[in-house]
Protein backbone atom coordinates (compact mmCIF):
# COMPACT_ATOMS: atom_id res chain seq x y z
CA UNK A 1 0.00 0.00 0.00
CA UNK A 2 1.36 3.40 -0.94
CA UNK A 3 2.43 5.63 1.91
CA UNK A 4 1.33 9.25 1.72
CA UNK A 5 2.50 12.32 3.69
CA UNK A 6 0.81 14.95 5.78
CA UNK A 7 1.04 18.54 4.53
CA UNK A 8 3.06 20.99 6.59
CA UNK A 9 0.01 23.03 7.52
CA UNK A 10 -1.80 20.02 8.96
CA UNK A 11 -4.57 20.11 6.37
CA UNK A 12 -6.15 16.84 5.39
CA UNK A 13 -7.24 14.91 2.37
CA UNK A 14 -8.68 11.42 2.64
CA UNK A 15 -9.01 9.44 -0.56
CA UNK A 16 -9.87 11.77 -3.41
CA UNK A 17 -11.59 14.52 -1.42
CA UNK A 18 -9.93 17.77 -0.38
CA UNK A 19 -10.50 19.34 3.02
CA UNK A 20 -8.79 22.71 3.54
CA UNK A 21 -7.41 23.03 7.06
CA UNK A 22 -4.76 25.74 6.91
CA UNK A 23 -3.51 28.93 5.35
CA UNK A 24 -2.07 29.55 1.90
CA UNK A 25 0.74 27.21 0.94
CA UNK A 26 4.25 28.33 0.14
CA UNK A 27 6.29 27.26 -2.86
CA UNK A 28 8.20 24.80 -0.67
CA UNK A 29 4.86 23.29 0.43
CA UNK A 30 3.85 22.82 -3.18
CA UNK A 31 7.15 21.25 -4.18
CA UNK A 32 7.05 18.96 -1.19
CA UNK A 33 3.50 17.78 -1.88
CA UNK A 34 4.29 17.27 -5.56
CA UNK A 35 7.41 15.29 -4.69
CA UNK A 36 5.47 13.20 -2.18
CA UNK A 37 2.69 12.53 -4.64
CA UNK A 38 5.07 11.43 -7.35
CA UNK A 39 7.13 9.24 -5.02
CA UNK A 40 4.48 7.63 -2.82
CA UNK A 41 1.51 7.54 -5.20
CA UNK A 42 2.93 7.48 -8.73
CA UNK A 43 5.92 5.38 -7.64
CA UNK A 44 8.34 7.57 -9.60
CA UNK A 45 12.06 7.39 -8.91
CA UNK A 46 13.88 10.22 -7.20
CA UNK A 47 15.73 11.01 -10.43
CA UNK A 48 12.46 11.20 -12.35
CA UNK A 49 10.97 13.51 -9.74
CA UNK A 50 14.03 15.75 -9.86
CA UNK A 51 13.68 16.05 -13.65
CA UNK A 52 9.99 16.95 -13.47
CA UNK A 53 10.35 19.51 -10.67
CA UNK A 54 13.54 21.02 -12.04
CA UNK A 55 15.52 20.46 -8.84
CA UNK A 56 18.48 18.32 -7.92
CA UNK A 57 18.09 14.73 -6.77
CA UNK A 58 19.64 15.70 -3.44
CA UNK A 59 16.81 18.19 -2.93
CA UNK A 60 14.24 15.47 -3.55
CA UNK A 61 15.99 13.13 -1.12
CA UNK A 62 16.07 15.89 1.49
CA UNK A 63 12.36 16.66 1.12
CA UNK A 64 11.35 13.02 1.48
CA UNK A 65 13.76 12.40 4.34
CA UNK A 66 12.49 15.47 6.18
CA UNK A 67 8.92 14.20 5.86
CA UNK A 68 9.91 10.85 7.33
CA UNK A 69 11.98 12.37 10.15
CA UNK A 70 9.07 14.50 11.33
CA UNK A 71 6.59 11.65 11.17
CA UNK A 72 4.70 13.12 8.22
CA UNK A 73 4.64 9.92 6.15
CA UNK A 74 1.30 8.27 6.80
CA UNK A 75 -0.96 5.78 5.06
CA UNK A 76 -2.87 8.64 3.37
CA UNK A 77 -1.78 11.98 1.98
CA UNK A 78 -3.32 14.58 4.25
CA UNK A 79 -3.11 17.95 2.55
CA UNK A 80 -5.44 20.48 0.96
CA UNK A 81 -3.23 20.46 -2.13
CA UNK A 82 -3.73 16.87 -3.23
CA UNK A 83 -6.67 17.34 -5.62
CA UNK A 84 -4.96 20.37 -7.12
CA UNK A 85 -1.74 18.39 -7.58
CA UNK A 86 -3.73 15.60 -9.23
CA UNK A 87 -5.15 18.09 -11.74
CA UNK A 88 -1.72 19.59 -12.37
CA UNK A 89 -0.14 16.22 -13.04
CA UNK A 90 -3.02 15.19 -15.31
CA UNK A 91 -2.67 18.41 -17.31
CA UNK A 92 1.08 17.93 -17.63
CA UNK A 93 0.64 14.43 -19.01
CA UNK A 94 -2.34 15.22 -21.25
CA UNK A 95 -0.80 18.26 -22.92
CA UNK A 96 2.93 17.60 -22.65
CA UNK A 97 3.54 20.54 -20.31
CA UNK A 98 6.68 21.04 -18.28
CA UNK A 99 4.52 22.43 -15.50
CA UNK A 100 0.85 23.09 -14.82
CA UNK A 101 -0.24 25.41 -12.01
CA UNK A 102 -3.88 25.17 -10.98
CA UNK A 103 -5.57 27.81 -8.84
CA UNK A 104 -8.29 26.59 -6.45
CA UNK A 105 -11.67 28.33 -6.45
CA UNK A 106 -13.90 29.01 -3.45
CA UNK A 107 -16.97 27.88 -5.43
CA UNK A 108 -17.19 26.36 -8.94
CA UNK A 109 -18.82 29.42 -10.51
CA UNK A 110 -16.46 31.97 -8.94
CA UNK A 111 -14.70 34.47 -11.19
CA UNK A 112 -11.42 32.64 -11.94
CA UNK A 113 -9.37 35.70 -12.88
CA UNK A 114 -8.32 36.78 -9.34
CA UNK A 115 -7.20 33.24 -8.45
CA UNK A 116 -5.34 32.75 -11.74
CA UNK A 117 -3.76 36.19 -11.44
CA UNK A 118 -2.49 35.43 -7.93
CA UNK A 119 -0.94 32.15 -9.04
CA UNK A 120 0.56 33.81 -12.11
CA UNK A 121 2.02 36.68 -10.12
CA UNK A 122 3.66 34.31 -7.66
CA UNK A 123 5.12 32.07 -10.36
CA UNK A 124 6.36 34.88 -12.59
CA UNK A 125 7.98 36.67 -9.64
CA UNK A 126 10.11 33.61 -9.01
CA UNK A 127 11.18 32.86 -12.59
CA UNK A 128 12.12 36.37 -13.72
CA UNK A 129 15.91 36.77 -13.63
CA UNK A 130 18.49 39.42 -14.48
CA UNK A 131 19.47 39.54 -18.15
CA UNK A 132 16.19 38.08 -19.42
CA UNK A 133 14.24 39.22 -22.45
CA UNK A 134 10.54 38.67 -21.80
CA UNK A 135 7.75 39.09 -24.34
CA UNK A 136 4.34 39.90 -22.87
CA UNK A 137 0.78 39.96 -24.15
CA UNK A 138 -2.23 41.77 -22.76
CA UNK A 139 -5.70 41.36 -21.29
CA UNK A 140 -7.64 41.36 -18.03
CA UNK A 141 -5.91 38.29 -16.62
CA UNK A 142 -2.41 39.63 -17.22
CA UNK A 143 -3.30 43.11 -16.00
CA UNK A 144 -4.67 41.59 -12.78
CA UNK A 145 -1.33 39.86 -12.08
CA UNK A 146 0.44 43.19 -11.52
CA UNK A 147 -0.78 43.47 -7.93
CA UNK A 148 0.63 40.01 -7.13
CA UNK A 149 4.14 40.54 -8.53
CA UNK A 150 7.02 40.82 -6.07
CA UNK A 151 9.03 43.66 -7.53
CA UNK A 152 12.80 43.87 -7.41
CA UNK A 153 15.57 45.37 -9.49
CA UNK A 154 16.83 43.05 -12.24
CA UNK A 155 19.90 44.14 -14.19
CA UNK A 156 19.68 44.18 -17.99
CA UNK A 157 16.02 43.13 -17.88
CA UNK A 158 14.02 43.80 -21.05
CA UNK A 159 10.26 43.57 -21.55
CA UNK A 160 8.94 43.50 -25.10
CA UNK A 161 5.28 44.19 -25.83
CA UNK A 162 4.18 41.62 -28.39
CA UNK A 163 1.20 43.59 -29.70
CA UNK A 164 0.53 47.13 -30.90
CA UNK A 165 -2.33 49.20 -29.54
CA UNK A 166 -1.00 52.40 -28.00
CA UNK A 167 -3.29 54.77 -29.89
CA UNK A 168 -5.88 55.18 -27.12
CA UNK A 169 -5.29 54.94 -23.36
CA UNK A 170 -7.29 52.00 -22.04
CA UNK A 171 -6.99 49.90 -18.91
CA UNK A 172 -6.20 46.75 -20.87
CA UNK A 173 -3.96 48.41 -23.41
CA UNK A 174 -1.04 46.16 -24.42
CA UNK A 175 1.44 48.99 -23.90
CA UNK A 176 0.12 49.71 -20.41
CA UNK A 177 0.71 46.17 -19.17
CA UNK A 178 4.15 45.85 -20.77
CA UNK A 179 5.31 49.18 -19.36
CA UNK A 180 4.07 48.47 -15.83
CA UNK A 181 5.50 44.95 -15.92
CA UNK A 182 8.90 46.39 -16.85
CA UNK A 183 8.64 48.93 -14.00
CA UNK A 184 8.02 46.17 -11.43
CA UNK A 185 11.46 44.74 -12.19
CA UNK A 186 13.05 48.12 -12.97
CA UNK A 187 13.77 46.99 -16.52
CA UNK A 188 13.47 48.53 -19.97
CA UNK A 189 10.18 48.38 -21.85
CA UNK A 190 9.98 48.08 -25.64
CA UNK A 191 6.62 48.94 -27.18
CA UNK A 192 5.10 48.57 -30.64
CA UNK A 193 3.85 52.16 -31.20
CA UNK A 194 1.08 51.30 -33.64
CA UNK A 195 -2.60 50.34 -33.57
CA UNK A 196 -3.27 46.68 -32.85
CA UNK A 197 -4.79 46.28 -36.31
CA UNK A 198 -3.98 48.35 -39.41
CA UNK A 199 -5.96 48.95 -42.60
CA UNK A 200 -3.77 47.12 -45.12
CA UNK A 201 -0.76 44.89 -45.57
CA UNK A 202 0.99 47.82 -47.24
CA UNK A 203 0.55 49.90 -44.09
CA UNK A 204 1.90 47.07 -41.98
CA UNK A 205 5.00 46.66 -44.16
CA UNK A 206 5.61 50.39 -44.17
CA UNK A 207 5.37 50.65 -40.38
CA UNK A 208 7.79 47.78 -39.84
CA UNK A 209 10.32 48.67 -42.51
CA UNK A 210 10.22 52.48 -42.46
CA UNK A 211 9.28 53.44 -38.92
CA UNK A 212 11.99 51.79 -36.89
CA UNK A 213 10.08 48.75 -35.65
CA UNK A 214 12.69 46.27 -36.85
CA UNK A 215 14.56 46.45 -33.54
CA UNK A 216 11.51 45.40 -31.55
CA UNK A 217 10.72 42.50 -33.85
CA UNK A 218 14.36 41.42 -33.81
CA UNK A 219 14.26 41.38 -30.00
CA UNK A 220 11.37 38.94 -30.31
CA UNK A 221 13.66 36.51 -32.11
CA UNK A 222 15.72 35.93 -28.97
CA UNK A 223 13.18 35.91 -26.15
CA UNK A 224 13.96 33.96 -23.00
CA UNK A 225 10.31 33.80 -21.94
CA UNK A 226 6.84 34.64 -23.21
CA UNK A 227 3.89 35.52 -20.95
CA UNK A 228 0.52 35.52 -22.75
CA UNK A 229 -3.17 34.85 -22.27
CA UNK A 230 -5.93 33.96 -24.71
CA UNK A 231 -9.26 35.60 -25.47
CA UNK A 232 -12.47 33.74 -26.12
CA UNK A 233 -14.56 34.36 -29.22
CA UNK A 234 -18.02 33.41 -27.95
CA UNK A 235 -18.50 36.80 -26.33
CA UNK A 236 -17.56 40.18 -27.72
CA UNK A 237 -15.38 41.10 -24.74
CA UNK A 238 -12.10 41.21 -26.64
CA UNK A 239 -13.60 43.38 -29.35
CA UNK A 240 -15.53 45.86 -27.25
CA UNK A 241 -12.90 46.34 -24.57
CA UNK A 242 -10.25 47.16 -27.14
CA UNK A 243 -12.39 48.82 -29.79
CA UNK A 244 -10.12 47.39 -32.50
CA UNK A 245 -12.67 45.18 -34.30
CA UNK A 246 -16.40 45.21 -34.89
CA UNK A 247 -19.12 42.72 -34.03
CA UNK A 248 -19.39 41.85 -37.72
CA UNK A 249 -15.74 40.78 -37.65
CA UNK A 250 -16.41 38.53 -34.67
CA UNK A 251 -19.33 36.88 -36.42
CA UNK A 252 -17.23 36.29 -39.52
CA UNK A 253 -14.44 34.77 -37.47
CA UNK A 254 -16.86 32.45 -35.67
CA UNK A 255 -18.30 31.37 -39.02
CA UNK A 256 -14.79 30.41 -40.11
CA UNK A 257 -14.19 28.28 -37.04
CA UNK A 258 -12.36 30.68 -34.73
CA UNK A 259 -12.53 29.81 -31.02
CA UNK A 260 -10.27 32.55 -29.66
CA UNK A 261 -7.28 34.76 -30.18
CA UNK A 262 -3.69 35.02 -29.06
CA UNK A 263 -2.33 38.54 -29.60
CA UNK A 264 -5.18 39.06 -32.11
CA UNK A 265 -4.13 35.97 -34.04
CA UNK A 266 -7.47 34.16 -34.36
CA UNK A 267 -7.32 30.38 -34.40
CA UNK A 268 -9.56 27.31 -34.43
CA UNK A 269 -9.84 24.42 -31.99
CA UNK A 270 -6.92 22.63 -33.67
CA UNK A 271 -4.67 25.64 -33.13
CA UNK A 272 -4.61 26.63 -36.80
CA UNK A 273 -4.99 30.29 -37.79
CA UNK A 274 -8.31 30.90 -39.51
CA UNK A 275 -8.53 32.36 -42.99
CA UNK A 276 -9.48 35.96 -42.20
CA UNK A 277 -7.89 39.29 -43.14
CA UNK A 278 -7.31 40.32 -39.52
CA UNK A 279 -4.59 37.68 -39.18
CA UNK A 280 -2.60 39.52 -41.84
CA UNK A 281 -3.35 43.01 -40.53
CA UNK A 282 -2.53 42.58 -36.85
CA UNK A 283 0.53 44.44 -35.59
CA UNK A 284 1.96 41.76 -33.35
CA UNK A 285 4.83 39.34 -33.22
CA UNK A 286 4.16 36.18 -35.23
CA UNK A 287 3.29 33.03 -33.31
CA UNK A 288 6.20 31.16 -34.95
CA UNK A 289 8.62 33.54 -33.26
CA UNK A 290 6.94 33.05 -29.89
CA UNK A 291 7.38 29.30 -30.09
CA UNK A 292 11.16 29.76 -30.18
CA UNK A 293 11.21 31.05 -26.60
CA UNK A 294 12.32 28.27 -24.22
CA UNK A 295 9.77 29.33 -21.58
CA UNK A 296 6.21 29.91 -22.82
CA UNK A 297 3.74 30.77 -20.07
CA UNK A 298 0.04 30.68 -20.91
CA UNK A 299 -2.31 31.98 -18.22
CA UNK A 300 -6.09 31.97 -18.74
CA UNK A 301 -9.28 30.38 -17.55
CA UNK A 302 -13.05 30.55 -17.51
CA UNK A 303 -15.82 28.56 -19.17
CA UNK A 304 -15.91 30.89 -22.19
CA UNK A 305 -12.21 30.29 -22.87
CA UNK A 306 -12.04 26.48 -22.86
CA UNK A 307 -12.14 26.27 -26.66
CA UNK A 308 -9.45 28.92 -26.92
CA UNK A 309 -7.29 27.14 -24.34
CA UNK A 310 -7.61 23.83 -26.17
CA UNK A 311 -6.59 25.43 -29.46
CA UNK A 312 -3.74 27.33 -27.81
CA UNK A 313 -2.19 24.07 -26.63
CA UNK A 314 -1.30 23.40 -30.27
CA UNK A 315 -0.85 27.01 -31.38
CA UNK A 316 1.66 28.29 -28.81
CA UNK A 317 2.66 24.92 -27.28
CA UNK A 318 3.08 26.37 -23.80
CA UNK A 319 5.68 24.95 -21.48
CA UNK A 320 3.75 26.29 -18.46
CA UNK A 321 -0.04 26.54 -18.12
CA UNK A 322 -1.64 28.49 -15.29
CA UNK A 323 -5.40 28.11 -14.97
CA UNK A 324 -8.17 27.49 -12.42
CA UNK A 325 -9.42 24.13 -11.22
CA UNK A 326 -12.76 24.23 -13.07
CA UNK A 327 -11.06 25.12 -16.35
CA UNK A 328 -8.53 22.34 -15.73
CA UNK A 329 -11.32 19.80 -15.30
CA UNK A 330 -13.10 20.97 -18.44
CA UNK A 331 -9.90 20.84 -20.49
CA UNK A 332 -9.15 17.31 -19.31
CA UNK A 333 -12.72 16.22 -20.06
CA UNK A 334 -12.52 17.64 -23.58
CA UNK A 335 -9.16 15.98 -24.10
CA UNK A 336 -10.60 12.65 -23.01
CA UNK A 337 -13.66 13.09 -25.29
CA UNK A 338 -11.38 13.89 -28.22
CA UNK A 339 -9.31 10.79 -27.58
CA UNK A 340 -12.43 8.61 -27.42
CA UNK A 341 -13.75 10.15 -30.63
CA UNK A 342 -10.51 9.38 -32.44
CA UNK A 343 -10.60 5.76 -31.29
CA UNK A 344 -14.18 5.24 -32.48
CA UNK A 345 -13.65 6.63 -35.99
TAUR-V692634 format. One line per field, one symbol per residue. ss: DSSP state (H for helix, E for strand, - for the rest). phi: phi as a letter, one per 40 degrees, with the letter a starting at -180 (. if undefined). burial: b if it has 24 or more other ideal C-beta (glycine too) atoms within 12 Angstrom, else e. A space follows every 10 residues. Layout:
# TAUR-V692634
ss: ???
phi: ???
burial: ???
This chain:
# TAUR-V692634
ss: ---EEE---- -EEE--EEE- ------HHHH HHHHHHHHHH H----HHHHH HHH---HHHH HHHHHHHHH- --EE---E-- -HHHHHHHHH HHHHH---EE EEE------- --HHHHHHHH HHHHHHH--- --EEEE---H HHHHHHHH-- -------EEE E-E------- ---HHHHHHH HHHH---EEE ------E--- HHHHHHHHHH ---HHHHHHH HH--EEEE-- EE----HHHH HH----HHHH HHHHH----E EE--EEE--- --E----HHH HE-E--HHHH ----EEEEE- --HHHHHHHH HHHHH----E EEEEHHHHHH HHHHHHHHHH HHH--
phi: .ccbcccccg cbbbgbcbbc aicdcccccc cccccccccc bcfccccccd cccgbccccc dccccccccc gccbcbcbac cccccdcccc cdccbgccab bbccbcadcc cccdcccccc dcccdcccbd gcbbcbcahc ccdccdcbcc cacbcfbbbb ccachccbcb cbcdcccdcc cccdbfbcbb bccaccbbca cccccccccb bgcddcccdc cbccabbbbb bcbcbcddcc ccgcbbdccc ccccccgcbi bbfgccbccc gccccaddcc bccacccdcc ccccbbbbba ahdcbcdccc ccdcccfccb bbaccccccc cccccccccc ccccc
burial: eeebbbbbbe bbbeeeebeb eeeebeeebb bbbbbbbbbb beebebeebb ebbeeeeeeb eebbeebeee ebbbebbbbb bbbbbbbbbb bbebbebbbb bbbbbeeeee ebbbbbbbbb bbbbbbbbee ebbbbbbbbb bbbbbbebbe eeebeebbbb bbbbbbeeee ebbbbbbbbb bbebbebbbb bbbbbbbbee eeebeebbee eebeebbebb eebbbbbbbb bbbeeebbbe ebebbeeebb eebbeeebbb bbbbbbbbbe bebbebebbb bbbbbbbebb bebebbbbbb bbbbbbbbbb bbbbbbbbbb bbbbbbbbbb bbebbeeeee eeeee
